[in-house]
Amino acid sequence: MSNLNQTQLLRENLRILVRKLGVLERGEASCCGMTLSQSYTIVEIGRAGAMSANQLTEILGVDKSTVSKSIDKLVNNGILVRSSDPEDRRSVILCLSNKGQLAFEEVEKRAIAYFGEVVADIPDDKREQIVESLQYLVKVLKGPRCC
């Protein structure tokens, strides 16, 4: 298979993958009664324990205004707690409230169940290959670009 054909197949399959995972539906309530952006925010903060808004912006790979809106809604809903960084007064530290911890656990539980079903549908002899290929693909992707 030529490089051009491989390139086209990669692009087409990634486009379909993104669509199937719902990544393009950022504004829709798509996971546990919240937007995907809010869900991603909760997961990243839940896994880290606490982080700055700047760290969150970098991890999510979206602009500051998007992260700021998501943070504000989650703080107003009692899911996130925002506090001043004692080492840098210009920065805020974000962590989950008790309600946020419960939301994080629910998102994680649903994701594990969903991807458990996906893995079960993959033939045993292909699972490791798929995981390794995805890990490598994530490593070589260079970030968002205009398509």
MOCOR-V131573 format. One record per pair of residues at least 12 apart in sequence whose C-alpha atoms are under 8 Angstrom apart, sorted by the first residue. I is the first residue (numbers start at 1). GAP is how many residues later the second one is. D is the distance in Angstrom with one decimal. If there is no record, write none. Layout:
BEGIN
I & GAP & D
I & GAP & D
END
This chain:
BEGIN
23 & 13 & 7.5
31 & 76 & 7.2
32 & 71 & 7.9
32 & 74 & 7.5
32 & 75 & 6.6
37 & 33 & 6.8
38 & 32 & 5.7
38 & 33 & 7.7
38 & 36 & 7.3
39 & 65 & 7.9
39 & 68 & 7.2
40 & 20 & 7.6
41 & 15 & 7.4
41 & 19 & 7.8
41 & 29 & 7.6
41 & 30 & 7.8
42 & 54 & 7.4
42 & 58 & 7.2
42 & 61 & 7.7
42 & 62 & 5.8
43 & 61 & 5.9
43 & 64 & 7.5
43 & 65 & 7.5
44 & 12 & 7.4
45 & 49 & 7.2
45 & 50 & 6.2
45 & 51 & 7.0
46 & 49 & 7.4
46 & 50 & 6.5
46 & 55 & 6.9
46 & 58 & 6.2
49 & 46 & 6.3
49 & 47 & 7.6
50 & 43 & 6.5
50 & 44 & 5.4
50 & 45 & 4.6
50 & 46 & 7.6
51 & 42 & 5.4
51 & 43 & 5.4
51 & 44 & 6.9
52 & 39 & 6.7
52 & 40 & 5.6
52 & 41 & 4.5
52 & 42 & 5.8
53 & 14 & 7.5
53 & 15 & 7.7
53 & 38 & 7.5
53 & 39 & 6.4
53 & 40 & 6.8
53 & 41 & 6.9
54 & 37 & 8.0
78 & 19 & 6.8
78 & 21 & 6.7
78 & 22 & 7.2
79 & 17 & 6.0
79 & 18 & 5.3
79 & 19 & 7.4
79 & 20 & 5.4
79 & 21 & 4.0
79 & 22 & 7.7
79 & 24 & 7.7
80 & 14 & 6.6
80 & 15 & 5.7
80 & 16 & 4.6
80 & 17 & 5.4
80 & 20 & 6.1
81 & 13 & 5.7
81 & 14 & 5.4
81 & 15 & 5.9
81 & 16 & 5.9
82 & 12 & 4.8
82 & 13 & 6.8
END
